[in-house]
Amino acid sequence: MTKEKATLLLKNIKQKWLYDVCFFVLSTGARQSKILSLTWNNVDFVNKVALVTANNAKSGIA
């Protein structure tokens, strides 16, 4: 997806939760299976980060 198409997509999303999901996907470039394999242990709500570990990284190396 081009940067322009990604920007257009995000601009037209009305629901905040869907915007957040799409933003996360576009920002990380992670595959659906890897995103769905994240657990709450991988989420740091204080610092607003999702941690990608070797277990859920595409290459197996984090």
mmCIF file of the N, C-alpha and C atoms, coordinates in Angstrom:
data_MODEL
# 
_entry.id   MODEL 
# 
loop_
_atom_site.group_PDB 
_atom_site.id 
_atom_site.type_symbol 
_atom_site.label_atom_id 
_atom_site.label_alt_id 
_atom_site.label_comp_id 
_atom_site.label_asym_id 
_atom_site.label_entity_id 
_atom_site.label_seq_id 
_atom_site.pdbx_PDB_ins_code 
_atom_site.Cartn_x 
_atom_site.Cartn_y 
_atom_site.Cartn_z 
_atom_site.occupancy 
_atom_site.B_iso_or_equiv 
_atom_site.pdbx_formal_charge 
_atom_site.auth_seq_id 
_atom_site.auth_comp_id 
_atom_site.auth_asym_id 
_atom_site.auth_atom_id 
_atom_site.pdbx_PDB_model_num 
ATOM 1   N N  . MET A 1 1  ? 0.845   -1.168  0.000  1.00 0.00 ? 1  MET A N  1 
ATOM 2   C CA . MET A 1 1  ? 0.000   0.000   0.000  1.00 0.00 ? 1  MET A CA 1 
ATOM 3   C C  . MET A 1 1  ? 0.892   1.232   0.000  1.00 0.00 ? 1  MET A C  1 
ATOM 4   N N  . THR A 1 2  ? 0.535   2.193   -0.806 1.00 0.00 ? 2  THR A N  1 
ATOM 5   C CA . THR A 1 2  ? 1.324   3.422   -0.867 1.00 0.00 ? 2  THR A CA 1 
ATOM 6   C C  . THR A 1 2  ? 1.028   4.291   0.357  1.00 0.00 ? 2  THR A C  1 
ATOM 7   N N  . LYS A 1 3  ? 1.925   5.205   0.627  1.00 0.00 ? 3  LYS A N  1 
ATOM 8   C CA . LYS A 1 3  ? 1.736   6.134   1.739  1.00 0.00 ? 3  LYS A CA 1 
ATOM 9   C C  . LYS A 1 3  ? 0.469   6.960   1.532  1.00 0.00 ? 3  LYS A C  1 
ATOM 10  N N  . GLU A 1 4  ? 0.209   7.352   0.299  1.00 0.00 ? 4  GLU A N  1 
ATOM 11  C CA . GLU A 1 4  ? -0.972  8.151   -0.012 1.00 0.00 ? 4  GLU A CA 1 
ATOM 12  C C  . GLU A 1 4  ? -2.262  7.372   0.254  1.00 0.00 ? 4  GLU A C  1 
ATOM 13  N N  . LYS A 1 5  ? -2.280  6.093   -0.136 1.00 0.00 ? 5  LYS A N  1 
ATOM 14  C CA . LYS A 1 5  ? -3.462  5.262   0.097  1.00 0.00 ? 5  LYS A CA 1 
ATOM 15  C C  . LYS A 1 5  ? -3.669  5.008   1.582  1.00 0.00 ? 5  LYS A C  1 
ATOM 16  N N  . ALA A 1 6  ? -2.582  4.805   2.309  1.00 0.00 ? 6  ALA A N  1 
ATOM 17  C CA . ALA A 1 6  ? -2.685  4.595   3.752  1.00 0.00 ? 6  ALA A CA 1 
ATOM 18  C C  . ALA A 1 6  ? -3.238  5.840   4.436  1.00 0.00 ? 6  ALA A C  1 
ATOM 19  N N  . THR A 1 7  ? -2.765  6.997   4.027  1.00 0.00 ? 7  THR A N  1 
ATOM 20  C CA . THR A 1 7  ? -3.251  8.260   4.587  1.00 0.00 ? 7  THR A CA 1 
ATOM 21  C C  . THR A 1 7  ? -4.732  8.445   4.291  1.00 0.00 ? 7  THR A C  1 
ATOM 22  N N  . LEU A 1 8  ? -5.140  8.151   3.068  1.00 0.00 ? 8  LEU A N  1 
ATOM 23  C CA . LEU A 1 8  ? -6.541  8.262   2.677  1.00 0.00 ? 8  LEU A CA 1 
ATOM 24  C C  . LEU A 1 8  ? -7.409  7.301   3.479  1.00 0.00 ? 8  LEU A C  1 
ATOM 25  N N  . LEU A 1 9  ? -6.937  6.078   3.655  1.00 0.00 ? 9  LEU A N  1 
ATOM 26  C CA . LEU A 1 9  ? -7.668  5.096   4.448  1.00 0.00 ? 9  LEU A CA 1 
ATOM 27  C C  . LEU A 1 9  ? -7.893  5.605   5.864  1.00 0.00 ? 9  LEU A C  1 
ATOM 28  N N  . LEU A 1 10 ? -6.816  6.032   6.519  1.00 0.00 ? 10 LEU A N  1 
ATOM 29  C CA . LEU A 1 10 ? -6.927  6.501   7.901  1.00 0.00 ? 10 LEU A CA 1 
ATOM 30  C C  . LEU A 1 10 ? -7.824  7.730   8.007  1.00 0.00 ? 10 LEU A C  1 
ATOM 31  N N  . LYS A 1 11 ? -7.743  8.602   7.039  1.00 0.00 ? 11 LYS A N  1 
ATOM 32  C CA . LYS A 1 11 ? -8.537  9.831   7.044  1.00 0.00 ? 11 LYS A CA 1 
ATOM 33  C C  . LYS A 1 11 ? -10.035 9.528   6.985  1.00 0.00 ? 11 LYS A C  1 
ATOM 34  N N  . ASN A 1 12 ? -10.415 8.431   6.360  1.00 0.00 ? 12 ASN A N  1 
ATOM 35  C CA . ASN A 1 12 ? -11.820 8.114   6.160  1.00 0.00 ? 12 ASN A CA 1 
ATOM 36  C C  . ASN A 1 12 ? -12.413 7.148   7.169  1.00 0.00 ? 12 ASN A C  1 
ATOM 37  N N  . ILE A 1 13 ? -11.644 6.730   8.151  1.00 0.00 ? 13 ILE A N  1 
ATOM 38  C CA . ILE A 1 13 ? -12.158 5.834   9.193  1.00 0.00 ? 13 ILE A CA 1 
ATOM 39  C C  . ILE A 1 13 ? -12.847 6.672   10.259 1.00 0.00 ? 13 ILE A C  1 
ATOM 40  N N  . LYS A 1 14 ? -14.077 6.336   10.563 1.00 0.00 ? 14 LYS A N  1 
ATOM 41  C CA . LYS A 1 14 ? -14.877 7.119   11.520 1.00 0.00 ? 14 LYS A CA 1 
ATOM 42  C C  . LYS A 1 14 ? -14.790 6.609   12.958 1.00 0.00 ? 14 LYS A C  1 
ATOM 43  N N  . GLN A 1 15 ? -14.649 5.297   13.147 1.00 0.00 ? 15 GLN A N  1 
ATOM 44  C CA . GLN A 1 15 ? -14.594 4.738   14.501 1.00 0.00 ? 15 GLN A CA 1 
ATOM 45  C C  . GLN A 1 15 ? -13.158 4.771   15.021 1.00 0.00 ? 15 GLN A C  1 
ATOM 46  N N  . LYS A 1 16 ? -12.985 5.294   16.235 1.00 0.00 ? 16 LYS A N  1 
ATOM 47  C CA . LYS A 1 16 ? -11.648 5.421   16.808 1.00 0.00 ? 16 LYS A CA 1 
ATOM 48  C C  . LYS A 1 16 ? -10.960 4.072   16.957 1.00 0.00 ? 16 LYS A C  1 
ATOM 49  N N  . TRP A 1 17 ? -11.693 3.054   17.417 1.00 0.00 ? 17 TRP A N  1 
ATOM 50  C CA . TRP A 1 17 ? -11.068 1.742   17.630 1.00 0.00 ? 17 TRP A CA 1 
ATOM 51  C C  . TRP A 1 17 ? -10.543 1.169   16.314 1.00 0.00 ? 17 TRP A C  1 
ATOM 52  N N  . LEU A 1 18 ? -11.294 1.365   15.233 1.00 0.00 ? 18 LEU A N  1 
ATOM 53  C CA . LEU A 1 18 ? -10.869 0.852   13.937 1.00 0.00 ? 18 LEU A CA 1 
ATOM 54  C C  . LEU A 1 18 ? -9.674  1.649   13.414 1.00 0.00 ? 18 LEU A C  1 
ATOM 55  N N  . TYR A 1 19 ? -9.698  2.958   13.646 1.00 0.00 ? 19 TYR A N  1 
ATOM 56  C CA . TYR A 1 19 ? -8.560  3.804   13.277 1.00 0.00 ? 19 TYR A CA 1 
ATOM 57  C C  . TYR A 1 19 ? -7.302  3.310   13.998 1.00 0.00 ? 19 TYR A C  1 
ATOM 58  N N  . ASP A 1 20 ? -7.423  3.063   15.303 1.00 0.00 ? 20 ASP A N  1 
ATOM 59  C CA . ASP A 1 20 ? -6.275  2.617   16.100 1.00 0.00 ? 20 ASP A CA 1 
ATOM 60  C C  . ASP A 1 20 ? -5.719  1.292   15.589 1.00 0.00 ? 20 ASP A C  1 
ATOM 61  N N  . VAL A 1 21 ? -6.611  0.371   15.251 1.00 0.00 ? 21 VAL A N  1 
ATOM 62  C CA . VAL A 1 21 ? -6.181  -0.929  14.733 1.00 0.00 ? 21 VAL A CA 1 
ATOM 63  C C  . VAL A 1 21 ? -5.454  -0.752  13.402 1.00 0.00 ? 21 VAL A C  1 
ATOM 64  N N  . CYS A 1 22 ? -6.051  0.006   12.498 1.00 0.00 ? 22 CYS A N  1 
ATOM 65  C CA . CYS A 1 22 ? -5.430  0.224   11.178 1.00 0.00 ? 22 CYS A CA 1 
ATOM 66  C C  . CYS A 1 22 ? -4.116  0.972   11.293 1.00 0.00 ? 22 CYS A C  1 
ATOM 67  N N  . PHE A 1 23 ? -4.064  1.957   12.182 1.00 0.00 ? 23 PHE A N  1 
ATOM 68  C CA . PHE A 1 23 ? -2.828  2.707   12.391 1.00 0.00 ? 23 PHE A CA 1 
ATOM 69  C C  . PHE A 1 23 ? -1.723  1.776   12.881 1.00 0.00 ? 23 PHE A C  1 
ATOM 70  N N  . PHE A 1 24 ? -2.062  0.904   13.831 1.00 0.00 ? 24 PHE A N  1 
ATOM 71  C CA . PHE A 1 24 ? -1.088  -0.054  14.365 1.00 0.00 ? 24 PHE A CA 1 
ATOM 72  C C  . PHE A 1 24 ? -0.569  -0.970  13.261 1.00 0.00 ? 24 PHE A C  1 
ATOM 73  N N  . VAL A 1 25 ? -1.492  -1.507  12.469 1.00 0.00 ? 25 VAL A N  1 
ATOM 74  C CA . VAL A 1 25 ? -1.110  -2.417  11.382 1.00 0.00 ? 25 VAL A CA 1 
ATOM 75  C C  . VAL A 1 25 ? -0.209  -1.709  10.373 1.00 0.00 ? 25 VAL A C  1 
ATOM 76  N N  . LEU A 1 26 ? -0.614  -0.514  9.967  1.00 0.00 ? 26 LEU A N  1 
ATOM 77  C CA . LEU A 1 26 ? 0.173   0.230   8.975  1.00 0.00 ? 26 LEU A CA 1 
ATOM 78  C C  . LEU A 1 26 ? 1.522   0.675   9.537  1.00 0.00 ? 26 LEU A C  1 
ATOM 79  N N  . SER A 1 27 ? 1.556   0.998   10.810 1.00 0.00 ? 27 SER A N  1 
ATOM 80  C CA . SER A 1 27 ? 2.803   1.471   11.425 1.00 0.00 ? 27 SER A CA 1 
ATOM 81  C C  . SER A 1 27 ? 3.819   0.356   11.637 1.00 0.00 ? 27 SER A C  1 
ATOM 82  N N  . THR A 1 28 ? 3.319   -0.845  11.935 1.00 0.00 ? 28 THR A N  1 
ATOM 83  C CA . THR A 1 28 ? 4.242   -1.941  12.230 1.00 0.00 ? 28 THR A CA 1 
ATOM 84  C C  . THR A 1 28 ? 4.575   -2.775  11.002 1.00 0.00 ? 28 THR A C  1 
ATOM 85  N N  . GLY A 1 29 ? 3.647   -2.838  10.065 1.00 0.00 ? 29 GLY A N  1 
ATOM 86  C CA . GLY A 1 29 ? 3.842   -3.708  8.916  1.00 0.00 ? 29 GLY A CA 1 
ATOM 87  C C  . GLY A 1 29 ? 3.729   -5.174  9.279  1.00 0.00 ? 29 GLY A C  1 
ATOM 88  N N  . ALA A 1 30 ? 3.237   -5.432  10.476 1.00 0.00 ? 30 ALA A N  1 
ATOM 89  C CA . ALA A 1 30 ? 3.116   -6.818  10.938 1.00 0.00 ? 30 ALA A CA 1 
ATOM 90  C C  . ALA A 1 30 ? 1.977   -7.527  10.216 1.00 0.00 ? 30 ALA A C  1 
ATOM 91  N N  . ARG A 1 31 ? 2.136   -8.799  10.053 1.00 0.00 ? 31 ARG A N  1 
ATOM 92  C CA . ARG A 1 31 ? 1.101   -9.620  9.437  1.00 0.00 ? 31 ARG A CA 1 
ATOM 93  C C  . ARG A 1 31 ? -0.020  -9.868  10.443 1.00 0.00 ? 31 ARG A C  1 
ATOM 94  N N  . GLN A 1 32 ? -1.205  -10.167 9.908  1.00 0.00 ? 32 GLN A N  1 
ATOM 95  C CA . GLN A 1 32 ? -2.374  -10.396 10.747 1.00 0.00 ? 32 GLN A CA 1 
ATOM 96  C C  . GLN A 1 32 ? -2.104  -11.470 11.798 1.00 0.00 ? 32 GLN A C  1 
ATOM 97  N N  . SER A 1 33 ? -1.490  -12.556 11.405 1.00 0.00 ? 33 SER A N  1 
ATOM 98  C CA . SER A 1 33 ? -1.249  -13.653 12.345 1.00 0.00 ? 33 SER A CA 1 
ATOM 99  C C  . SER A 1 33 ? -0.325  -13.228 13.484 1.00 0.00 ? 33 SER A C  1 
ATOM 100 N N  . LYS A 1 34 ? 0.636   -12.374 13.181 1.00 0.00 ? 34 LYS A N  1 
ATOM 101 C CA . LYS A 1 34 ? 1.562   -11.911 14.221 1.00 0.00 ? 34 LYS A CA 1 
ATOM 102 C C  . LYS A 1 34 ? 0.879   -10.940 15.178 1.00 0.00 ? 34 LYS A C  1 
ATOM 103 N N  . ILE A 1 35 ? 0.029   -10.078 14.624 1.00 0.00 ? 35 ILE A N  1 
ATOM 104 C CA . ILE A 1 35 ? -0.703  -9.147  15.480 1.00 0.00 ? 35 ILE A CA 1 
ATOM 105 C C  . ILE A 1 35 ? -1.651  -9.916  16.390 1.00 0.00 ? 35 ILE A C  1 
ATOM 106 N N  . LEU A 1 36 ? -2.336  -10.907 15.828 1.00 0.00 ? 36 LEU A N  1 
ATOM 107 C CA . LEU A 1 36 ? -3.275  -11.687 16.627 1.00 0.00 ? 36 LEU A CA 1 
ATOM 108 C C  . LEU A 1 36 ? -2.585  -12.589 17.640 1.00 0.00 ? 36 LEU A C  1 
ATOM 109 N N  . SER A 1 37 ? -1.285  -12.846 17.449 1.00 0.00 ? 37 SER A N  1 
ATOM 110 C CA . SER A 1 37 ? -0.559  -13.681 18.410 1.00 0.00 ? 37 SER A CA 1 
ATOM 111 C C  . SER A 1 37 ? -0.014  -12.872 19.590 1.00 0.00 ? 37 SER A C  1 
ATOM 112 N N  . LEU A 1 38 ? -0.121  -11.546 19.520 1.00 0.00 ? 38 LEU A N  1 
ATOM 113 C CA . LEU A 1 38 ? 0.309   -10.719 20.648 1.00 0.00 ? 38 LEU A CA 1 
ATOM 114 C C  . LEU A 1 38 ? -0.593  -11.009 21.848 1.00 0.00 ? 38 LEU A C  1 
ATOM 115 N N  . THR A 1 39 ? -0.009  -10.989 23.026 1.00 0.00 ? 39 THR A N  1 
ATOM 116 C CA . THR A 1 39 ? -0.779  -11.199 24.253 1.00 0.00 ? 39 THR A CA 1 
ATOM 117 C C  . THR A 1 39 ? -0.691  -9.932  25.090 1.00 0.00 ? 39 THR A C  1 
ATOM 118 N N  . TRP A 1 40 ? -1.482  -9.876  26.156 1.00 0.00 ? 40 TRP A N  1 
ATOM 119 C CA . TRP A 1 40 ? -1.448  -8.693  27.018 1.00 0.00 ? 40 TRP A CA 1 
ATOM 120 C C  . TRP A 1 40 ? -0.061  -8.487  27.613 1.00 0.00 ? 40 TRP A C  1 
ATOM 121 N N  . ASN A 1 41 ? 0.722   -9.538  27.743 1.00 0.00 ? 41 ASN A N  1 
ATOM 122 C CA . ASN A 1 41 ? 2.092   -9.396  28.249 1.00 0.00 ? 41 ASN A CA 1 
ATOM 123 C C  . ASN A 1 41 ? 2.959   -8.590  27.290 1.00 0.00 ? 41 ASN A C  1 
ATOM 124 N N  . ASN A 1 42 ? 2.555   -8.519  26.014 1.00 0.00 ? 42 ASN A N  1 
ATOM 125 C CA . ASN A 1 42 ? 3.305   -7.776  25.010 1.00 0.00 ? 42 ASN A CA 1 
ATOM 126 C C  . ASN A 1 42 ? 2.898   -6.307  24.937 1.00 0.00 ? 42 ASN A C  1 
ATOM 127 N N  . VAL A 1 43 ? 1.912   -5.900  25.736 1.00 0.00 ? 43 VAL A N  1 
ATOM 128 C CA . VAL A 1 43 ? 1.405   -4.527  25.675 1.00 0.00 ? 43 VAL A CA 1 
ATOM 129 C C  . VAL A 1 43 ? 1.784   -3.772  26.934 1.00 0.00 ? 43 VAL A C  1 
ATOM 130 N N  . ASP A 1 44 ? 2.438   -2.633  26.740 1.00 0.00 ? 44 ASP A N  1 
ATOM 131 C CA . ASP A 1 44 ? 2.814   -1.745  27.842 1.00 0.00 ? 44 ASP A CA 1 
ATOM 132 C C  . ASP A 1 44 ? 1.913   -0.514  27.739 1.00 0.00 ? 44 ASP A C  1 
ATOM 133 N N  . PHE A 1 45 ? 0.852   -0.492  28.549 1.00 0.00 ? 45 PHE A N  1 
ATOM 134 C CA . PHE A 1 45 ? -0.112  0.603   28.485 1.00 0.00 ? 45 PHE A CA 1 
ATOM 135 C C  . PHE A 1 45 ? 0.458   1.913   29.011 1.00 0.00 ? 45 PHE A C  1 
ATOM 136 N N  . VAL A 1 46 ? 1.376   1.841   29.947 1.00 0.00 ? 46 VAL A N  1 
ATOM 137 C CA . VAL A 1 46 ? 1.966   3.056   30.513 1.00 0.00 ? 46 VAL A CA 1 
ATOM 138 C C  . VAL A 1 46 ? 2.757   3.812   29.446 1.00 0.00 ? 46 VAL A C  1 
ATOM 139 N N  . ASN A 1 47 ? 3.597   3.084   28.714 1.00 0.00 ? 47 ASN A N  1 
ATOM 140 C CA . ASN A 1 47 ? 4.433   3.720   27.693 1.00 0.00 ? 47 ASN A CA 1 
ATOM 141 C C  . ASN A 1 47 ? 3.810   3.678   26.294 1.00 0.00 ? 47 ASN A C  1 
ATOM 142 N N  . LYS A 1 48 ? 2.612   3.075   26.206 1.00 0.00 ? 48 LYS A N  1 
ATOM 143 C CA . LYS A 1 48 ? 1.867   2.973   24.945 1.00 0.00 ? 48 LYS A CA 1 
ATOM 144 C C  . LYS A 1 48 ? 2.681   2.295   23.846 1.00 0.00 ? 48 LYS A C  1 
ATOM 145 N N  . VAL A 1 49 ? 3.181   1.084   24.178 1.00 0.00 ? 49 VAL A N  1 
ATOM 146 C CA . VAL A 1 49 ? 3.974   0.303   23.224 1.00 0.00 ? 49 VAL A CA 1 
ATOM 147 C C  . VAL A 1 49 ? 3.517   -1.150  23.217 1.00 0.00 ? 49 VAL A C  1 
ATOM 148 N N  . ALA A 1 50 ? 3.610   -1.747  22.048 1.00 0.00 ? 50 ALA A N  1 
ATOM 149 C CA . ALA A 1 50 ? 3.401   -3.184  21.923 1.00 0.00 ? 50 ALA A CA 1 
ATOM 150 C C  . ALA A 1 50 ? 4.774   -3.784  21.638 1.00 0.00 ? 50 ALA A C  1 
ATOM 151 N N  . LEU A 1 51 ? 5.156   -4.744  22.430 1.00 0.00 ? 51 LEU A N  1 
ATOM 152 C CA . LEU A 1 51 ? 6.481   -5.340  22.315 1.00 0.00 ? 51 LEU A CA 1 
ATOM 153 C C  . LEU A 1 51 ? 6.455   -6.533  21.378 1.00 0.00 ? 51 LEU A C  1 
ATOM 154 N N  . VAL A 1 52 ? 7.329   -6.504  20.391 1.00 0.00 ? 52 VAL A N  1 
ATOM 155 C CA . VAL A 1 52 ? 7.460   -7.626  19.465 1.00 0.00 ? 52 VAL A CA 1 
ATOM 156 C C  . VAL A 1 52 ? 8.651   -8.448  19.929 1.00 0.00 ? 52 VAL A C  1 
ATOM 157 N N  . THR A 1 53 ? 8.388   -9.692  20.234 1.00 0.00 ? 53 THR A N  1 
ATOM 158 C CA . THR A 1 53 ? 9.443   -10.572 20.731 1.00 0.00 ? 53 THR A CA 1 
ATOM 159 C C  . THR A 1 53 ? 9.849   -11.549 19.629 1.00 0.00 ? 53 THR A C  1 
ATOM 160 N N  . ALA A 1 54 ? 10.878  -12.329 19.879 1.00 0.00 ? 54 ALA A N  1 
ATOM 161 C CA . ALA A 1 54 ? 11.324  -13.334 18.911 1.00 0.00 ? 54 ALA A CA 1 
ATOM 162 C C  . ALA A 1 54 ? 10.201  -14.329 18.614 1.00 0.00 ? 54 ALA A C  1 
ATOM 163 N N  . ASN A 1 55 ? 9.314   -14.553 19.586 1.00 0.00 ? 55 ASN A N  1 
ATOM 164 C CA . ASN A 1 55 ? 8.221   -15.501 19.380 1.00 0.00 ? 55 ASN A CA 1 
ATOM 165 C C  . ASN A 1 55 ? 7.186   -15.007 18.377 1.00 0.00 ? 55 ASN A C  1 
ATOM 166 N N  . ASN A 1 56 ? 7.016   -13.674 18.275 1.00 0.00 ? 56 ASN A N  1 
ATOM 167 C CA . ASN A 1 56 ? 6.005   -13.198 17.350 1.00 0.00 ? 56 ASN A CA 1 
ATOM 168 C C  . ASN A 1 56 ? 6.571   -12.309 16.242 1.00 0.00 ? 56 ASN A C  1 
ATOM 169 N N  . ALA A 1 57 ? 7.890   -12.286 16.082 1.00 0.00 ? 57 ALA A N  1 
ATOM 170 C CA . ALA A 1 57 ? 8.507   -11.527 15.003 1.00 0.00 ? 57 ALA A CA 1 
ATOM 171 C C  . ALA A 1 57 ? 8.547   -12.375 13.730 1.00 0.00 ? 57 ALA A C  1 
ATOM 172 N N  . LYS A 1 58 ? 8.443   -11.714 12.589 1.00 0.00 ? 58 LYS A N  1 
ATOM 173 C CA . LYS A 1 58 ? 8.424   -12.408 11.297 1.00 0.00 ? 58 LYS A CA 1 
ATOM 174 C C  . LYS A 1 58 ? 9.662   -13.267 11.111 1.00 0.00 ? 58 LYS A C  1 
ATOM 175 N N  . SER A 1 59 ? 10.821  -12.720 11.475 1.00 0.00 ? 59 SER A N  1 
ATOM 176 C CA . SER A 1 59 ? 12.071  -13.423 11.237 1.00 0.00 ? 59 SER A CA 1 
ATOM 177 C C  . SER A 1 59 ? 12.431  -14.403 12.356 1.00 0.00 ? 59 SER A C  1 
ATOM 178 N N  . GLY A 1 60 ? 11.687  -14.300 13.488 1.00 0.00 ? 60 GLY A N  1 
ATOM 179 C CA . GLY A 1 60 ? 12.055  -15.113 14.640 1.00 0.00 ? 60 GLY A CA 1 
ATOM 180 C C  . GLY A 1 60 ? 13.164  -14.471 15.454 1.00 0.00 ? 60 GLY A C  1 
ATOM 181 N N  . ILE A 1 61 ? 13.559  -13.258 15.048 1.00 0.00 ? 61 ILE A N  1 
ATOM 182 C CA . ILE A 1 61 ? 14.591  -12.501 15.763 1.00 0.00 ? 61 ILE A CA 1 
ATOM 183 C C  . ILE A 1 61 ? 14.007  -11.152 16.136 1.00 0.00 ? 61 ILE A C  1 
ATOM 184 N N  . ALA A 1 62 ? 14.067  -10.808 17.401 1.00 0.00 ? 62 ALA A N  1 
ATOM 185 C CA . ALA A 1 62 ? 13.525  -9.509  17.841 1.00 0.00 ? 62 ALA A CA 1 
ATOM 186 C C  . ALA A 1 62 ? 14.646  -8.539  18.081 1.00 0.00 ? 62 ALA A C  1 
# 
